[in-house]
């Protein structure tokens, strides 16, 4: 179970790691075989269904995304939490509003993530 304090800590660490462009720090929050879904994966032609599985595949995608959006900076607005899930509402690239859904395993690592954008 994710406590409110753990949810807030995760969100702040996640945003700080992205703002530092530190993929190792971002990926430290995930299981080795986590699954990621995002319309950006589809738009960038990385995967036809907008999904990737595994840290290395997601790392490759995020490296391309950081190269494309070299001025990437996230602004955290809200952190919502439930039993084993967290949703982070933030401003993403190009001023897009984003809500990222994270499902956590029993070890407190993310095994599934889904990005939602306006």
DSSP file (Angstrom, degrees, kcal/mol; ACC not computed):
  #  RESIDUE AA STRUCTURE BP1 BP2  ACC     N-H-->O    O-->H-N    N-H-->O    O-->H-N    TCO  KAPPA ALPHA  PHI   PSI    X-CA   Y-CA   Z-CA
    1    1 A X              0   0    0      0, 0.0     2,-0.6     0, 0.0    83,-0.2   0.000 360.0 360.0 360.0 134.0    0.0    0.0    0.0
    2    2 A X        -     0   0    0     81,-3.2    83,-0.1    80,-0.3     2,-0.1  -0.806 360.0-145.4 -92.8 121.5    1.3    3.4   -1.0
    3    3 A X     >  -     0   0    0     -2,-0.6     4,-2.4     1,-0.1     5,-0.2  -0.354  26.4-108.8 -77.9 165.4    0.9    6.1    1.8
    4    4 A X  H  > S+     0   0    0      1,-0.2     4,-2.4     2,-0.2     5,-0.2   0.903 121.8  51.9 -59.6 -41.8    0.2    9.7    1.0
    5    5 A X  H  > S+     0   0    0      1,-0.2     4,-2.5     2,-0.2    -1,-0.2   0.906 109.6  48.7 -63.7 -42.0    3.8   10.6    2.1
    6    6 A X  H  > S+     0   0    0      2,-0.2     4,-2.8     1,-0.2    -1,-0.2   0.892 110.3  51.9 -64.9 -39.4    5.2    7.9   -0.3
    7    7 A X  H  X S+     0   0    0     -4,-2.4     4,-2.5     2,-0.2    -2,-0.2   0.924 112.1  45.5 -62.6 -45.1    3.1    9.2   -3.1
    8    8 A X  H  X S+     0   0    0     -4,-2.4     4,-2.5     2,-0.2     5,-0.2   0.903 113.4  49.6 -65.7 -41.5    4.3   12.7   -2.6
    9    9 A X  H  X S+     0   0    0     -4,-2.5     4,-2.7     2,-0.2     5,-0.2   0.938 111.6  49.0 -62.9 -46.2    7.9   11.6   -2.3
   10   10 A X  H  X S+     0   0    0     -4,-2.8     4,-3.0     1,-0.2     5,-0.2   0.945 112.1  48.4 -57.3 -49.7    7.7    9.6   -5.5
   11   11 A X  H  X S+     0   0    0     -4,-2.5     4,-2.6     1,-0.2     5,-0.2   0.915 113.3  46.3 -59.8 -45.6    6.1   12.4   -7.4
   12   12 A X  H  X S+     0   0    0     -4,-2.5     4,-2.3     1,-0.2    -1,-0.2   0.908 115.3  46.1 -66.0 -41.4    8.7   15.0   -6.3
   13   13 A X  H  X S+     0   0    0     -4,-2.7     4,-2.5    -5,-0.2    -2,-0.2   0.914 113.1  50.7 -65.4 -41.9   11.6   12.6   -7.0
   14   14 A X  H  X S+     0   0    0     -4,-3.0     4,-2.2    -5,-0.2    -2,-0.2   0.933 113.4  43.7 -62.3 -48.6   10.1   11.7  -10.4
   15   15 A X  H  X S+     0   0    0     -4,-2.6     4,-2.8    -5,-0.2    59,-0.3   0.918 114.0  50.7 -64.7 -43.4    9.7   15.3  -11.5
   16   16 A X  H  X S+     0   0    0     -4,-2.3     4,-1.6    -5,-0.2    -2,-0.2   0.903 110.0  50.4 -61.7 -40.8   13.1   16.3  -10.2
   17   17 A X  H  <>S+     0   0    0     -4,-2.5     5,-2.6     2,-0.2     4,-0.3   0.918 112.5  46.4 -64.7 -42.8   14.8   13.4  -12.0
   18   18 A X  H ><5S+     0   0    0     -4,-2.2     3,-1.6     1,-0.2    -2,-0.2   0.930 111.0  51.7 -64.1 -43.9   13.1   14.4  -15.3
   19   19 A X  H 3<5S+     0   0    0     -4,-2.8    -1,-0.2     1,-0.3    -2,-0.2   0.782 110.7  48.7 -65.6 -25.3   13.9   18.0  -14.8
   20   20 A X  T 3<5S-     0   0    0     -4,-1.6    -1,-0.3    -5,-0.2    -2,-0.2   0.479 110.0-127.6 -86.2  -4.4   17.6   17.0  -14.3
   21   21 A X  T < 5 +     0   0    0     -3,-1.6     2,-0.9    -4,-0.3    -3,-0.2   0.861  57.5 151.6  57.2  38.0   17.3   14.8  -17.5
   22   22 A X     >< +     0   0    0     -5,-2.6     4,-2.1     1,-0.2     3,-0.2  -0.789  22.9 178.6-103.8  89.5   18.6   11.9  -15.3
   23   23 A X  H  > S+     0   0    0     -2,-0.9     4,-3.2     1,-0.2     5,-0.2   0.834  79.6  58.4 -63.8 -33.4   17.2    8.8  -16.9
   24   24 A X  H  > S+     0   0    0      1,-0.2     4,-1.2     2,-0.2    -1,-0.2   0.925 108.6  45.9 -61.1 -42.7   18.9    6.5  -14.3
   25   25 A X  H  4 S+     0   0    0     -3,-0.2     4,-0.3     2,-0.2    -2,-0.2   0.886 114.7  47.8 -67.6 -38.8   17.2    8.3  -11.5
   26   26 A X  H >< S+     0   0    0     -4,-2.1     3,-1.6     1,-0.2    -2,-0.2   0.965 112.9  47.7 -62.9 -51.9   13.8    8.2  -13.4
   27   27 A X  H >< S+     0   0    0     -4,-3.2     3,-1.9     1,-0.3    -1,-0.2   0.680  92.8  77.9 -67.6 -18.3   14.2    4.5  -14.2
   28   28 A X  T 3< S+     0   0    0     -4,-1.2    -1,-0.3     1,-0.3    -2,-0.2   0.716  88.3  60.7 -62.5 -18.9   15.2    3.6  -10.6
   29   29 A X  T <  S+     0   0    0     -3,-1.6    81,-3.0    -4,-0.3     2,-0.3   0.497  97.4  76.3 -84.4  -4.0   11.5    3.9   -9.7
   30   30 A X  E <  S-a  110   0A   0     -3,-1.9    81,-0.2    79,-0.2     2,-0.1  -0.744  79.2-114.7-115.2 154.1   10.4    1.1  -12.1
   31   31 A X  E >   -     0   0A   0     79,-2.7     3,-1.3    -2,-0.3    23,-0.1  -0.392  38.9-107.8 -73.1 162.2   10.6   -2.7  -12.2
   32   32 A X  E 3  S+     0   0A   0      1,-0.3    23,-2.2    22,-0.1    24,-0.3   0.796 117.7  37.2 -63.2 -29.4   12.8   -4.3  -14.9
   33   33 A X  E 3  S+     0   0A   0     21,-0.2    -1,-0.3    22,-0.1    78,-0.1   0.048  84.2 148.0-113.3  26.1    9.8   -5.5  -17.0
   34   34 A X  E <   -     0   0A   0     -3,-1.3    20,-3.0    76,-0.2     2,-0.4  -0.159  41.1-131.0 -62.4 157.5    7.4   -2.5  -16.5
   35   35 A X  E     -aB 112  53A   0     76,-2.0    78,-2.5    18,-0.2     2,-0.4  -0.929  18.6-165.6-114.1 135.2    5.0   -1.6  -19.2
   36   36 A X  E     -aB 113  52A   0     16,-2.9    16,-2.5    -2,-0.4     2,-0.4  -0.956   3.3-170.3-121.0 135.3    4.6    2.0  -20.4
   37   37 A X  E     +aB 114  51A   0     76,-2.0    78,-2.9    -2,-0.4     2,-0.3  -0.991  19.3 148.1-125.2 135.3    1.8    3.4  -22.6
   38   38 A X    >>  -     0   0    0     12,-2.4     4,-1.1    -2,-0.4     3,-0.6  -0.949  51.0-130.9-162.6 141.1    1.8    6.9  -24.1
   39   39 A X  H 3> S+     0   0    0     76,-0.4     4,-2.9    -2,-0.3     5,-0.2   0.776 109.8  64.6 -64.2 -23.5    0.5    8.6  -27.3
   40   40 A X  H 3> S+     0   0    0      2,-0.2     4,-2.3     1,-0.2     6,-0.2   0.851  95.7  56.9 -66.7 -33.1    4.0   10.0  -27.7
   41   41 A X  H <4>S+     0   0    0     -3,-0.6     5,-2.2     9,-0.2     6,-1.0   0.921 112.4  41.7 -61.2 -43.1    5.3    6.4  -28.2
   42   42 A X  H ><5S+     0   0    0     -4,-1.1     3,-1.7     3,-0.2    -2,-0.2   0.939 113.9  51.2 -67.6 -49.2    2.9    6.1  -31.1
   43   43 A X  H 3<5S+     0   0    0     -4,-2.9    -2,-0.2     1,-0.3    -1,-0.2   0.828 108.7  51.6 -60.6 -33.9    3.5    9.6  -32.5
   44   44 A X  T 3<5S-     0   0    0     -4,-2.3    -1,-0.3    -5,-0.2    -2,-0.2   0.460 113.6-118.6 -84.4   0.2    7.3    9.1  -32.5
   45   45 A X  T < 5S+     0   0    0     -3,-1.7    -3,-0.2     2,-0.2     3,-0.1   0.751  76.6 127.4  73.0  23.8    6.8    5.8  -34.4
   46   46 A X  S   <S+     0   0    0     -5,-2.2     2,-0.3     1,-0.3    -4,-0.2   0.868  79.1   4.5 -80.6 -39.0    8.4    3.8  -31.6
   47   47 A X    >   -     0   0    0     -6,-1.0     3,-1.3     1,-0.1    -1,-0.3  -0.982  63.7-135.3-150.1 134.0    5.6    1.2  -31.3
   48   48 A X  T 3  S+     0   0    0     -2,-0.3    -6,-0.1     1,-0.3    -1,-0.1   0.700 107.8  42.2 -67.1 -18.7    2.4    0.8  -33.4
   49   49 A X  T 3  S-     0   0    0      2,-0.3    -1,-0.3    -8,-0.0    -7,-0.1   0.347 111.8-114.0-108.5   6.7    0.2    0.4  -30.3
   50   50 A X  S <  S+     0   0    0     -3,-1.3   -12,-2.4     1,-0.2     2,-0.3   0.694  78.8 115.1  73.8  18.4    1.8    3.1  -28.1
   51   51 A X  E     -B   37   0A   0    -14,-0.2     2,-0.3   -10,-0.1    -2,-0.3  -0.930  39.9-176.9-125.4 147.1    3.2    0.6  -25.6
   52   52 A X  E     -B   36   0A   0    -16,-2.5   -16,-2.9    -2,-0.3     2,-0.4  -0.983   9.4-156.4-135.6 149.4    6.6   -0.5  -24.5
   53   53 A X  E     +B   35   0A   0     -2,-0.3     4,-0.3   -18,-0.2   -18,-0.2  -0.994  54.0  30.1-129.5 133.7    7.7   -3.2  -22.1
   54   54 A X  S  > S-     0   0    0    -20,-3.0     4,-2.2    -2,-0.4   -21,-0.2   0.231  79.7 -96.7  99.1 141.7   11.0   -3.4  -20.2
   55   55 A X  H  > S+     0   0    0    -23,-2.2     4,-3.2     1,-0.2     5,-0.2   0.877 119.3  52.4 -57.5 -42.6   13.5   -0.8  -18.9
   56   56 A X  H  > S+     0   0    0    -24,-0.3     4,-2.3     2,-0.2    -1,-0.2   0.919 110.6  46.9 -65.8 -42.1   15.8   -0.9  -21.9
   57   57 A X  H  > S+     0   0    0     -4,-0.3     4,-1.7     2,-0.2    -1,-0.2   0.910 116.2  44.9 -63.8 -42.1   13.1   -0.4  -24.5
   58   58 A X  H  X S+     0   0    0     -4,-2.2     4,-3.1     2,-0.2     5,-0.2   0.902 110.4  54.8 -69.5 -40.1   11.6    2.5  -22.5
   59   59 A X  H  X S+     0   0    0     -4,-3.2     4,-2.7    -5,-0.2     5,-0.2   0.930 107.0  51.0 -57.0 -45.6   15.1    4.0  -21.9
   60   60 A X  H  X S+     0   0    0     -4,-2.3     4,-1.7     1,-0.2    -1,-0.2   0.918 112.8  46.0 -58.6 -44.0   15.7    4.0  -25.7
   61   61 A X  H  X S+     0   0    0     -4,-1.7     4,-2.4     1,-0.2    -2,-0.2   0.936 113.1  48.7 -63.2 -48.1   12.4    5.8  -26.2
   62   62 A X  H  X S+     0   0    0     -4,-3.1     4,-2.6     1,-0.2    -2,-0.2   0.841 107.6  55.6 -65.7 -32.6   13.0    8.3  -23.4
   63   63 A X  H  X S+     0   0    0     -4,-2.7     4,-1.8    -5,-0.2    -1,-0.2   0.921 110.3  45.8 -63.4 -42.5   16.6    9.0  -24.8
   64   64 A X  H  X S+     0   0    0     -4,-1.7     4,-2.2    -5,-0.2    -2,-0.2   0.901 112.4  51.2 -65.1 -40.7   15.0    9.9  -28.1
   65   65 A X  H  X S+     0   0    0     -4,-2.4     4,-2.8     1,-0.2    -2,-0.2   0.910 109.4  49.4 -64.4 -42.3   12.3   12.0  -26.4
   66   66 A X  H  < S+     0   0    0     -4,-2.6     6,-0.2     1,-0.2    -1,-0.2   0.863 110.6  50.9 -65.6 -34.5   15.0   13.9  -24.4
   67   67 A X  H >< S+     0   0    0     -4,-1.8     3,-0.6    -5,-0.2    -1,-0.2   0.900 114.0  44.3 -66.8 -39.3   16.9   14.6  -27.6
   68   68 A X  H 3< S+     0   0    0     -4,-2.2     2,-0.5     1,-0.3    -2,-0.2   0.875 123.6  35.5 -71.6 -37.9   13.8   15.9  -29.3
   69   69 A X  T ><  +     0   0    0     -4,-2.8     3,-2.0    -5,-0.2    -1,-0.3  -0.602  69.8 162.6-115.6  68.0   12.7   18.0  -26.3
   70   70 A X  T <  S+     0   0    0     -3,-0.6    -1,-0.1    -2,-0.5    -2,-0.1   0.690  75.3  54.6 -64.8 -18.8   16.1   19.1  -25.0
   71   71 A X  T 3  S+     0   0    0     -3,-0.1    -1,-0.3     2,-0.0    -5,-0.1   0.149  79.1 155.9 -98.3  19.1   14.4   21.9  -22.9
   72   72 A X    <   +     0   0    0     -3,-2.0     2,-0.3    -6,-0.2   -51,-0.1  -0.178   8.7 162.9 -51.2 129.2   12.1   19.4  -21.2
   73   73 A X        -     0   0    0     19,-0.1     2,-0.3   -53,-0.0   -54,-0.1  -0.920  21.6-153.5-151.5 124.8   10.9   20.7  -17.8
   74   74 A X        -     0   0    0     -2,-0.3     2,-0.5   -59,-0.3    18,-0.2  -0.750   1.1-155.7 -99.4 146.1    7.9   19.4  -15.9
   75   75 A X  E     -C   91   0A   0     16,-1.7    16,-2.4    -2,-0.3     2,-0.3  -0.972  17.4-137.7-122.0 116.0    5.9   21.5  -13.4
   76   76 A X  E     +C   90   0A   0     -2,-0.5    14,-0.2    14,-0.2     3,-0.1  -0.527  30.7 164.0 -75.4 131.6    4.1   19.4  -10.7
   77   77 A X  E     +     0   0A   0     12,-2.7     2,-0.3     1,-0.4    13,-0.2   0.739  60.1   0.4-112.6 -43.1    0.5   20.5  -10.0
   78   78 A X  E     -C   89   0A   0     11,-2.0    11,-2.9     2,-0.0     2,-0.5  -0.999  47.7-152.9-154.5 147.4   -1.2   17.6   -8.1
   79   79 A X  E     -C   88   0A   0     -2,-0.3     2,-0.4     9,-0.2     9,-0.2  -0.988  16.4-173.6-125.3 120.5   -0.6   14.2   -6.7
   80   80 A X  E     -C   87   0A   0      7,-3.1     7,-3.0    -2,-0.5     2,-0.3  -0.905   8.7-174.2-112.7 141.2   -3.5   11.8   -6.4
   81   81 A X  E     +C   86   0A   0     -2,-0.4     5,-0.2     5,-0.2     2,-0.2  -0.963  15.0 171.1-140.0 156.1   -3.1    8.4   -4.7
   82   82 A X        -     0   0    0      3,-2.4   -80,-0.3    -2,-0.3     3,-0.1  -0.596  61.4 -53.9-138.6-161.4   -5.1    5.3   -4.0
   83   83 A X  S    S-     0   0    0      1,-0.2   -81,-3.2    -2,-0.2     3,-0.0   0.932 127.4 -10.3 -51.0 -62.7   -4.1    1.8   -2.6
   84   84 A X  S    S+     0   0    0    -83,-0.2    20,-3.0    -3,-0.0     2,-0.3  -0.002 121.6  81.5-129.9  26.7   -1.3    0.9   -4.9
   85   85 A X  E     - D   0 103A   0     18,-0.2    -3,-2.4   -83,-0.1     2,-0.3  -0.953  49.9-167.5-135.1 154.4   -1.6    3.6   -7.6
   86   86 A X  E     -CD  81 102A   0     16,-2.1    16,-2.7    -2,-0.3     2,-0.5  -0.996   5.7-159.7-137.8 141.3   -0.5    7.3   -8.0
   87   87 A X  E     -CD  80 101A   0     -7,-3.0    -7,-3.1    -2,-0.3     2,-0.5  -0.994   8.3-160.4-120.7 127.4   -1.6    9.8  -10.6
   88   88 A X  E     -CD  79 100A   0     12,-2.4    12,-2.6    -2,-0.5     2,-0.5  -0.930   1.6-160.0-107.5 124.5    0.7   12.8  -11.1
   89   89 A X  E     +CD  78  99A   0    -11,-2.9   -12,-2.7    -2,-0.5   -11,-2.0  -0.918  32.4 141.7-103.7 124.6   -0.9   15.9  -12.8
   90   90 A X  E     -CD  76  98A   0      8,-2.7     8,-3.0    -2,-0.5     2,-0.5  -0.941  55.8 -94.7-153.6 168.1    1.7   18.2  -14.3
   91   91 A X  E     -CD  75  97A   0    -16,-2.4   -16,-1.7    -2,-0.3     6,-0.2  -0.859  48.4-175.5 -92.4 128.4    2.7   20.4  -17.1
   92   92 A X    >   -     0   0    0      4,-3.9     3,-1.1    -2,-0.5   -19,-0.1  -0.009  38.8 -28.3-105.5-154.3    4.7   18.5  -19.7
   93   93 A X  G >  S+     0   0    0      1,-0.2     3,-2.2     2,-0.2    -1,-0.3  -0.276 126.4  10.8 -64.3 148.1    6.5   19.3  -22.9
   94   94 A X  G 3  S-     0   0    0      1,-0.3    -1,-0.2    -3,-0.1    -2,-0.0   0.756 130.6 -67.1  54.0  29.1    5.3   22.3  -25.0
   95   95 A X  G <  S+     0   0    0     -3,-1.1    -1,-0.3     1,-0.2    -2,-0.2   0.578  89.2 156.8  73.2   9.1    3.0   23.3  -22.1
   96   96 A X    <   -     0   0    0     -3,-2.2    -4,-3.9    -5,-0.1     2,-0.3  -0.436  43.8-124.3 -68.1 138.9    0.8   20.2  -22.5
   97   97 A X  E     -D   91   0A   0     -6,-0.2    21,-1.8    -2,-0.1     2,-0.3  -0.669  36.4-171.5 -78.6 140.2   -1.2   19.2  -19.4
   98   98 A X  E     -DE  90 117A   0     -8,-3.0    -8,-2.7    -2,-0.3     2,-0.4  -0.977  24.3-165.5-138.1 147.4   -0.4   15.7  -18.4
   99   99 A X  E     -DE  89 116A   0     17,-2.4    17,-1.7    -2,-0.3     2,-0.5  -0.979  15.0-163.3-130.6 119.6   -1.7   13.0  -16.0
  100  100 A X  E     -DE  88 115A   0    -12,-2.6   -12,-2.4    -2,-0.4     2,-0.4  -0.906   5.0-152.9-108.7 126.5    0.6   10.1  -15.5
  101  101 A X  E     -DE  87 114A   0     13,-2.8    13,-2.1    -2,-0.5     2,-0.4  -0.836  12.7-172.1 -99.4 132.6   -0.9    6.9  -13.9
  102  102 A X  E     -DE  86 113A   0    -16,-2.7   -16,-2.1    -2,-0.4     2,-0.5  -0.992  10.7-161.2-128.2 130.4    1.5    4.6  -12.0
  103  103 A X  E     -DE  85 112A   0      9,-2.7     8,-2.7    -2,-0.4     9,-1.2  -0.951  17.4-151.3-109.4 130.7    0.7    1.1  -10.6
  104  104 A X  E     - E   0 110A   0    -20,-3.0     6,-0.2    -2,-0.5     2,-0.1  -0.759   2.5-139.4-105.9 145.1    3.1   -0.1   -7.9
  105  105 A X    >   -     0   0    0      4,-3.0     3,-1.8    -2,-0.3    -1,-0.1  -0.257  44.4 -84.7 -87.0-176.9    4.1   -3.6   -6.9
  106  106 A X  T 3  S+     0   0    0      1,-0.3    -1,-0.1     2,-0.1    -2,-0.0   0.647 128.4  57.2 -66.9 -14.8    4.6   -4.9   -3.4
  107  107 A X  T 3  S-     0   0    0      2,-0.2    -1,-0.3     0, 0.0     3,-0.1   0.334 119.8-106.1 -96.2   5.9    8.2   -3.6   -3.4
  108  108 A X  S <  S+     0   0    0     -3,-1.8     2,-0.3     1,-0.3    -2,-0.1   0.697  78.8 130.0  79.2  19.0    7.1    0.0   -4.1
  109  109 A X        -     0   0    0    -79,-0.0    -4,-3.0     2,-0.0     2,-0.4  -0.819  63.5-110.5-105.9 147.5    8.3   -0.1   -7.7
  110  110 A X  E     +aE  30 104A   0    -81,-3.0   -79,-2.7    -2,-0.3    -6,-0.3  -0.618  35.2 171.0 -77.0 125.9    6.2    0.9  -10.7
  111  111 A X  E    S+     0   0A   0     -8,-2.7   -76,-2.0    -2,-0.4     2,-0.3   0.541  70.1  29.1-109.0 -13.1    5.2   -2.0  -12.9
  112  112 A X  E     +aE  35 103A   0     -9,-1.2    -9,-2.7   -78,-0.2     2,-0.3  -0.983  62.6 176.7-148.3 136.5    2.8   -0.1  -15.2
  113  113 A X  E     -aE  36 102A   0    -78,-2.5   -76,-2.0    -2,-0.3     2,-0.4  -0.998   6.0-171.0-139.7 142.9    2.6    3.5  -16.3
  114  114 A X  E     -aE  37 101A   0    -13,-2.1   -13,-2.8    -2,-0.3     2,-0.4  -0.985  11.8-149.5-137.3 124.6    0.3    5.3  -18.6
  115  115 A X  E     - E   0 100A   0    -78,-2.9   -76,-0.4    -2,-0.4     2,-0.4  -0.785  11.9-170.7 -95.1 135.3    0.7    8.9  -19.9
  116  116 A X  E     - E   0  99A   0    -17,-1.7   -17,-2.4    -2,-0.4     2,-0.3  -0.986   8.9-179.7-125.7 134.3   -2.4   11.0  -20.7
  117  117 A X  E       E   0  98A   0     -2,-0.4   -19,-0.2   -19,-0.2   -21,-0.0  -0.938 360.0 360.0-136.6 154.0   -2.1   14.4  -22.4
  118  118 A X              0   0    0    -21,-1.8   -20,-0.1    -2,-0.3    -1,-0.1   0.452 360.0 360.0 -87.5 360.0   -4.4   17.2  -23.6
